[in-house]
Amino acid sequence: MKLLIGIIITLVVSVQIALALQQDPGYALLSIGQWTLETSVAFLGLFLIFAFVAFYFLIRLIIRLWQTPTQTLAANRRRLYKKARRLLDLGTRQSAAGQRAAAEITLLKSAGYSETPALHYLGAARAVHAGNGEKWRRDLYLRKAEDCPDADRLTVQLTRAEFLLDDGQAEQARPILESLQTLNPHHPGVLQWLAKAYQQLQAWEPLRDLLSELRKRKVFGPEPFAELQQQTYRGLLHGTAASGSLDRLQALWKQAPTALREEDEGFLVDYATALRDFDAIDDAEALLREAINRRWSPKLVVGYGMLGRGNAAGQLATAEGWLAQHGDDPHLLLTLGRLAKRCQQPAKAREYLERSIQLMPSPDAYEELGELLESLRELSNAGQCYHAGLRLLVGKAEEKQGVTLTATEAAQQLQAPERSSPAATAPAT
């Protein structure tokens, strides 16, 4: 609408000027030295307008010609940038598809004229690393990426640390990651790789200090974090146990997360074993007994039987109290067999071990029974037990023939040892 009004106004004004000049065209005289020019005002006006337009377009042409090389270079640069982006996408797809060598060539081909050359060199470094190529080429690309104007130092250093950890060189990766953490204390990637470096180095103390930040930033999922936390505290537990300080061991137990102390059976058994090694056998036995009474667990029951110290008769009585509810548990029967052996009750130990094997044959039960039979001088049956246990240990199927006496026959043989002989033993059914 505004354009239409402007056109109408222009036409009206032009018509008025034309009518006015038709009635009185005017007179103009120009004198330059010996030259004199006489003309009408209308012609002079038209000439000046034409001269202005010609001069304007001449200036535009000169400017255009002046800018042509620059514009040509800019157009060529845009074309190269577009080609580089296309090759970056192609190289990334090739690397993801497992075409490492092709990806390396593609990414390097366009790095020299790309807007983001650092991404090309990082991609080429990853392709070489994933393809188990020569490490000097990978490190060269990393240095080139670091020298690029668009390089992000954090990304390059994280990539370098990742490669070092993959190569098993955690000692070299650790200072890089610790310096990055100082500058970026909450960065998830830095925290993730630093945790893995500590894990490889078995540096459990600094890893424990890092756990709270890992949980807060949700660097790992629930299951991987729980596994890392378990590994950390078990490593601390073993290290503290090896240091020879009972006070430090008990302090570590109190500092451990509740989930580990109450739900992680392996951690609890390891702590009880460490207490036993420090001669705190009563504390270890009470800890396992209370845990088993709170929640039945085959692993805890086996750990209870593996203590190997303390009041064996009292431990056997405690374990036999669990028979009423768990009499068909082979792990409980194995523990009872071990405790009965410690109490010098071979007949009872033999019965428990045989029942355990009948319910669930295991290398441990066969070993315990073999040792018991060997002490009773039943060398043939003991050898068969060792053989059967070894077969289970290496993953072979259990042999069909029996290798143990029944409980009744064992009691008879113990009452009349002078009449017992390997030939008189009958296989268990």
C-alpha positions as CSV (number, residue, x, y, z in Angstrom):
1,M,0.0,0.0,0.0
2,K,2.8,2.4,0.9
3,L,4.6,1.6,-2.4
4,L,1.5,2.3,-4.4
5,I,1.0,5.7,-2.6
6,G,4.7,6.5,-3.3
7,I,4.4,5.7,-7.0
8,I,1.2,7.9,-7.3
9,I,2.9,10.8,-5.6
10,T,6.0,10.5,-7.8
11,L,3.9,10.5,-10.9
12,V,1.9,13.5,-9.8
13,V,5.1,15.5,-9.0
14,S,6.7,14.4,-12.3
15,V,3.7,15.5,-14.3
16,Q,3.6,18.9,-12.5
17,I,7.4,19.5,-13.2
18,A,7.0,18.5,-16.8
19,L,4.0,20.9,-17.4
20,A,5.9,23.7,-15.7
21,L,9.0,23.1,-17.8
22,Q,6.9,23.0,-21.0
23,Q,5.5,26.4,-20.3
24,D,8.9,27.9,-19.4
25,P,11.9,25.5,-20.1
26,G,14.3,28.1,-18.5
27,Y,17.8,29.1,-19.7
28,A,21.2,27.9,-18.5
29,L,24.7,29.3,-19.5
30,L,27.9,27.5,-18.6
31,S,31.3,29.1,-19.4
32,I,34.6,27.3,-18.9
33,G,37.6,29.2,-20.3
34,Q,37.0,29.8,-24.0
35,W,34.1,27.3,-24.0
36,T,30.5,28.4,-23.5
37,L,27.5,26.1,-23.2
38,E,24.0,27.3,-23.5
39,T,21.0,25.0,-22.9
40,S,17.6,24.8,-21.2
41,V,17.2,24.1,-17.6
42,A,15.2,20.9,-18.4
43,F,18.0,19.5,-20.5
44,L,20.6,20.4,-17.9
45,G,18.6,18.7,-15.2
46,L,18.2,15.5,-17.3
47,F,21.9,15.6,-18.1
48,L,22.9,15.9,-14.5
49,I,20.5,13.0,-13.5
50,F,22.0,10.8,-16.2
51,A,25.6,11.8,-15.2
52,F,24.8,11.0,-11.6
53,V,23.4,7.6,-12.5
54,A,26.3,6.8,-14.7
55,F,28.8,7.9,-12.1
56,Y,27.0,5.8,-9.4
57,F,27.1,2.6,-11.5
58,L,30.7,3.3,-12.5
59,I,31.7,3.5,-8.8
60,R,29.8,0.3,-8.1
61,L,31.6,-1.4,-10.9
62,I,35.0,-0.3,-9.7
63,I,34.1,-1.5,-6.1
64,R,32.9,-4.8,-7.5
65,L,36.0,-5.3,-9.5
66,W,38.1,-4.4,-6.4
67,Q,36.2,-6.9,-4.2
68,T,36.1,-9.7,-6.8
69,P,39.3,-11.6,-5.6
70,T,38.1,-11.4,-2.0
71,Q,34.7,-12.6,-2.8
72,T,36.1,-15.4,-4.9
73,L,38.3,-16.5,-2.1
74,A,35.3,-16.4,0.3
75,A,33.1,-18.4,-2.0
76,N,35.9,-21.0,-2.4
77,R,36.3,-21.1,1.3
78,R,32.6,-21.7,1.8
79,R,32.8,-24.5,-0.7
80,L,35.7,-26.1,1.1
81,Y,34.0,-25.7,4.5
82,K,30.9,-27.5,3.1
83,K,33.1,-30.2,1.6
84,A,35.0,-30.6,4.9
85,R,31.7,-31.0,6.9
86,R,30.6,-33.6,4.4
87,L,33.9,-35.5,4.8
88,L,33.7,-35.2,8.6
89,D,30.3,-36.8,8.6
90,L,31.5,-39.5,6.2
91,G,34.6,-40.2,8.3
92,T,32.5,-40.4,11.5
93,R,30.2,-42.9,9.8
94,Q,33.1,-45.0,8.5
95,S,34.7,-45.1,12.0
96,A,31.4,-46.2,13.6
97,A,31.0,-48.9,10.9
98,G,34.5,-50.3,11.8
99,Q,36.2,-48.9,8.6
100,R,39.1,-47.4,10.7
101,A,41.7,-47.0,8.0
102,A,39.2,-45.4,5.5
103,A,37.9,-43.1,8.3
104,E,41.5,-42.0,9.1
105,I,42.1,-41.1,5.4
106,T,38.8,-39.4,5.0
107,L,39.1,-37.2,8.1
108,L,42.7,-36.2,7.4
109,K,41.8,-35.3,3.8
110,S,39.6,-32.4,4.9
111,A,41.3,-31.3,8.1
112,G,43.4,-28.6,6.4
113,Y,40.5,-26.5,5.1
114,S,37.9,-27.3,7.8
115,E,36.3,-24.8,10.2
116,T,36.8,-27.4,12.9
117,P,40.1,-29.1,12.2
118,A,40.5,-30.3,15.8
119,L,37.4,-32.5,15.4
120,H,39.0,-34.1,12.3
121,Y,42.3,-34.9,14.1
122,L,40.5,-36.2,17.1
123,G,38.3,-38.5,14.9
124,A,41.4,-39.7,13.1
125,A,43.1,-40.4,16.5
126,R,40.1,-42.4,17.6
127,A,40.1,-44.4,14.4
128,V,43.7,-45.3,14.8
129,H,43.2,-46.2,18.5
130,A,40.1,-48.3,17.9
131,G,41.9,-50.1,15.0
132,N,44.9,-50.9,17.2
133,G,47.1,-48.9,14.8
134,E,50.5,-47.4,15.5
135,K,50.4,-45.3,18.7
136,W,52.8,-42.7,17.4
137,R,50.3,-41.8,14.6
138,R,47.5,-41.6,17.2
139,D,49.6,-39.3,19.5
140,L,50.6,-37.2,16.5
141,Y,47.0,-36.5,15.6
142,L,46.3,-35.6,19.3
143,R,49.1,-33.0,19.2
144,K,47.8,-31.6,16.0
145,A,44.3,-31.4,17.4
146,E,45.7,-29.6,20.5
147,D,47.5,-27.0,18.3
148,C,44.3,-26.2,16.3
149,P,42.7,-22.8,16.9
150,D,39.4,-24.3,17.6
151,A,40.8,-27.0,20.0
152,D,39.1,-27.5,23.3
153,R,41.9,-28.4,25.7
154,L,39.6,-30.3,28.1
155,T,38.3,-32.5,25.3
156,V,41.8,-33.3,23.9
157,Q,43.2,-34.0,27.4
158,L,40.3,-36.3,28.2
159,T,40.8,-38.2,25.0
160,R,44.5,-38.6,25.7
161,A,43.7,-39.9,29.2
162,E,41.2,-42.3,27.8
163,F,43.7,-43.7,25.4
164,L,46.3,-44.1,28.1
165,L,43.8,-46.0,30.3
166,D,42.9,-48.3,27.5
167,D,46.6,-49.0,27.1
168,G,46.9,-49.8,30.8
169,Q,49.1,-46.7,31.5
170,A,47.0,-45.4,34.4
171,E,50.1,-43.9,36.1
172,Q,50.5,-41.5,33.1
173,A,46.8,-40.8,32.9
174,R,46.4,-40.0,36.6
175,P,48.3,-36.6,36.7
176,I,46.5,-35.4,33.6
177,L,43.1,-36.2,35.1
178,E,43.9,-34.8,38.5
179,S,45.0,-31.5,36.9
180,L,41.7,-31.4,34.9
181,Q,39.7,-32.1,38.0
182,T,41.4,-29.1,39.7
183,L,40.2,-26.9,36.9
184,N,36.8,-28.7,36.4
185,P,35.9,-30.3,39.7
186,H,32.3,-31.2,38.7
187,H,32.8,-32.3,35.1
188,P,31.2,-35.7,34.7
189,G,33.7,-36.9,32.0
190,V,36.7,-35.9,34.2
191,L,35.2,-37.7,37.2
192,Q,34.4,-40.8,35.2
193,W,37.9,-41.3,33.8
194,L,39.6,-40.3,37.1
195,A,37.6,-43.0,38.9
196,K,38.7,-45.5,36.3
197,A,42.3,-44.5,36.7
198,Y,42.1,-44.9,40.4
199,Q,40.4,-48.2,39.9
200,Q,43.2,-49.5,37.6
201,L,45.8,-48.3,40.1
202,Q,43.9,-49.8,43.0
203,A,44.2,-46.4,44.6
204,W,41.3,-47.0,46.9
205,E,41.7,-44.1,49.3
206,P,41.4,-41.3,46.7
207,L,38.7,-43.3,45.0
208,R,36.6,-43.4,48.2
209,D,37.0,-39.6,48.5
210,L,35.6,-39.4,44.9
211,L,32.6,-41.6,45.5
212,S,30.3,-38.8,46.9
213,E,30.9,-36.6,43.9
214,L,30.4,-39.5,41.5
215,R,27.0,-40.2,43.2
216,K,26.0,-36.5,43.2
217,R,26.8,-36.0,39.6
218,K,25.3,-39.3,38.6
219,V,28.4,-40.2,36.6
220,F,27.6,-43.9,36.8
221,G,24.3,-45.7,36.8
222,P,23.0,-47.3,40.0
223,E,24.4,-50.8,39.3
224,P,27.9,-49.7,38.0
225,F,28.2,-47.3,41.0
226,A,27.2,-49.9,43.5
227,E,29.8,-52.3,42.0
228,L,32.5,-49.6,42.1
229,Q,31.6,-48.7,45.7
230,Q,31.8,-52.4,46.6
231,Q,35.1,-52.9,44.9
232,T,36.5,-49.7,46.6
233,Y,35.6,-50.7,50.1
234,R,36.7,-54.3,49.7
235,G,40.0,-53.0,48.4
236,L,40.2,-50.7,51.5
237,L,39.3,-53.6,53.7
238,H,42.0,-55.9,52.3
239,G,44.6,-53.1,52.5
240,T,43.6,-52.3,56.1
241,A,43.7,-55.9,57.1
242,A,47.2,-56.3,55.6
243,S,48.4,-53.2,57.5
244,G,48.0,-55.0,60.8
245,S,45.7,-52.4,62.6
246,L,42.5,-53.7,64.2
247,D,41.4,-50.2,65.2
248,R,41.7,-49.0,61.6
249,L,39.8,-52.1,60.4
250,Q,36.9,-51.4,62.8
251,A,36.9,-47.7,61.9
252,L,36.6,-48.6,58.2
253,W,33.7,-50.9,59.0
254,K,31.8,-48.1,60.7
255,Q,32.5,-45.7,57.8
256,A,31.3,-48.2,55.2
257,P,27.9,-47.5,53.7
258,T,25.0,-49.2,55.4
259,A,24.1,-51.0,52.2
260,L,27.5,-52.7,52.2
261,R,27.4,-53.6,55.9
262,E,23.9,-55.1,55.8
263,E,23.4,-56.3,52.2
264,D,26.8,-57.2,50.7
265,E,27.4,-60.7,52.0
266,G,30.9,-60.9,50.5
267,F,32.0,-57.7,52.2
268,L,30.6,-59.0,55.5
269,V,32.4,-62.3,55.2
270,D,35.6,-60.5,54.3
271,Y,35.3,-58.3,57.3
272,A,34.6,-61.3,59.6
273,T,37.6,-63.1,58.1
274,A,39.8,-60.0,58.8
275,L,38.6,-59.9,62.4
276,R,39.5,-63.6,62.7
277,D,43.0,-62.9,61.4
278,F,43.3,-60.2,64.1
279,D,42.3,-62.8,66.7
280,A,38.9,-61.0,67.3
281,I,37.2,-64.4,66.7
282,D,34.3,-63.7,69.1
283,D,33.4,-60.5,67.2
284,A,33.7,-62.3,63.9
285,E,31.5,-65.2,65.0
286,A,28.9,-62.9,66.5
287,L,28.8,-60.8,63.4
288,L,28.1,-63.7,61.1
289,R,25.7,-65.4,63.5
290,E,23.6,-62.2,63.8
291,A,23.7,-61.7,60.0
292,I,22.5,-65.3,59.4
293,N,19.7,-65.0,61.9
294,R,18.6,-61.8,60.3
295,R,18.7,-63.1,56.8
296,W,19.5,-66.6,55.7
297,S,22.3,-66.7,53.2
298,P,24.4,-69.7,51.9
299,K,27.4,-67.4,51.5
300,L,27.2,-66.3,55.1
301,V,26.7,-69.9,56.3
302,V,29.8,-71.1,54.4
303,G,31.7,-68.1,55.8
304,Y,30.7,-69.1,59.3
305,G,32.1,-72.6,58.7
306,M,35.3,-71.2,57.3
307,L,36.3,-69.2,60.4
308,G,38.4,-72.1,61.6
309,R,39.0,-70.6,65.1
310,G,37.2,-70.0,68.4
311,N,34.8,-72.3,70.3
312,A,34.2,-75.0,67.7
313,A,31.6,-76.8,69.9
314,G,29.6,-73.7,70.5
315,Q,29.7,-72.9,66.7
316,L,28.6,-76.4,65.9
317,A,25.7,-76.1,68.4
318,T,24.7,-72.8,66.8
319,A,24.8,-74.2,63.3
320,E,22.9,-77.3,64.3
321,G,20.2,-75.0,65.6
322,W,19.6,-73.9,62.0
323,L,18.9,-77.5,60.9
324,A,15.2,-77.3,61.9
325,Q,14.4,-74.7,59.1
326,H,17.3,-75.4,56.7
327,G,18.1,-79.0,57.0
328,D,18.1,-79.5,53.2
329,D,20.6,-76.7,52.6
330,P,23.8,-78.3,51.2
331,H,25.8,-75.2,52.3
332,L,24.7,-75.6,55.9
333,L,25.5,-79.3,55.8
334,L,29.0,-78.5,54.4
335,T,29.5,-76.0,57.3
336,L,28.3,-78.6,59.8
337,G,30.7,-81.1,58.4
338,R,33.6,-78.7,58.8
339,L,32.6,-77.8,62.3
340,A,32.2,-81.4,63.3
341,K,35.6,-82.2,61.9
342,R,37.0,-79.4,64.1
343,C,35.2,-80.9,67.1
344,Q,36.8,-84.3,66.4
345,Q,33.4,-85.9,65.6
346,P,34.3,-87.9,62.4
347,A,31.0,-89.9,62.2
348,K,28.9,-86.8,62.4
349,A,31.2,-84.9,60.0
350,R,31.0,-87.7,57.5
351,E,27.2,-87.8,57.7
352,Y,26.8,-84.1,57.1
353,L,29.3,-84.1,54.2
354,E,27.7,-87.0,52.5
355,R,24.3,-85.4,52.8
356,S,25.7,-82.2,51.4
357,I,27.2,-84.1,48.4
358,Q,24.0,-85.9,47.8
359,L,22.0,-82.7,47.7
360,M,24.6,-80.7,45.7
361,P,28.0,-82.1,44.8
362,S,30.7,-79.4,45.2
363,P,34.5,-79.4,45.1
364,D,34.7,-78.0,48.7
365,A,32.5,-80.8,50.1
366,Y,34.5,-83.5,48.3
367,E,37.7,-82.0,49.5
368,E,36.5,-81.9,53.1
369,L,35.2,-85.5,52.9
370,G,38.5,-86.6,51.2
371,E,40.5,-85.1,54.1
372,L,38.3,-86.8,56.6
373,L,38.5,-90.2,54.9
374,E,42.3,-89.8,54.6
375,S,42.5,-89.2,58.4
376,L,40.5,-92.4,58.8
377,R,43.0,-94.2,56.6
378,E,40.4,-94.9,53.9
379,L,42.8,-93.9,51.2
380,S,41.0,-95.4,48.3
381,N,37.7,-93.6,49.1
382,A,39.7,-90.4,49.9
383,G,41.3,-90.6,46.4
384,Q,37.9,-91.0,44.8
385,C,36.7,-87.9,46.6
386,Y,39.6,-85.8,45.5
387,H,39.2,-87.1,41.9
388,A,35.4,-86.3,41.9
389,G,36.1,-82.8,43.4
390,L,38.7,-82.1,40.8
391,R,36.4,-83.1,38.0
392,L,33.8,-80.6,39.3
393,L,36.4,-77.9,39.7
394,V,37.5,-78.1,36.1
395,G,33.9,-78.2,34.9
396,K,33.6,-81.9,34.0
397,A,30.5,-83.9,34.7
398,E,30.3,-85.8,37.9
399,E,31.0,-89.5,37.6
400,K,28.0,-91.8,38.2
401,Q,29.6,-94.3,40.6
402,G,29.6,-93.4,44.3
403,V,32.7,-92.5,46.2
404,T,31.6,-92.4,49.8
405,L,30.2,-94.7,52.4
406,T,26.7,-94.3,53.7
407,A,26.3,-92.9,57.2
408,T,25.3,-96.3,58.7
409,E,28.3,-98.1,57.2
410,A,30.6,-95.3,58.4
411,A,29.3,-95.7,61.9
412,Q,29.8,-99.4,61.8
413,Q,33.3,-99.0,60.4
414,L,34.3,-96.5,63.1
415,Q,33.1,-98.9,65.8
416,A,35.1,-101.8,64.3
417,P,38.1,-100.1,62.6
418,E,40.1,-103.3,62.7
419,R,37.6,-105.0,60.3
420,S,37.4,-102.1,57.9
421,S,39.2,-102.2,54.6
422,P,38.9,-100.4,51.3
423,A,37.5,-103.5,49.7
424,A,34.6,-103.6,52.2
425,T,33.4,-100.1,51.5
426,A,30.2,-99.7,49.5
427,P,29.5,-96.8,47.3
428,A,26.8,-94.3,48.3
429,T,23.6,-94.3,46.4
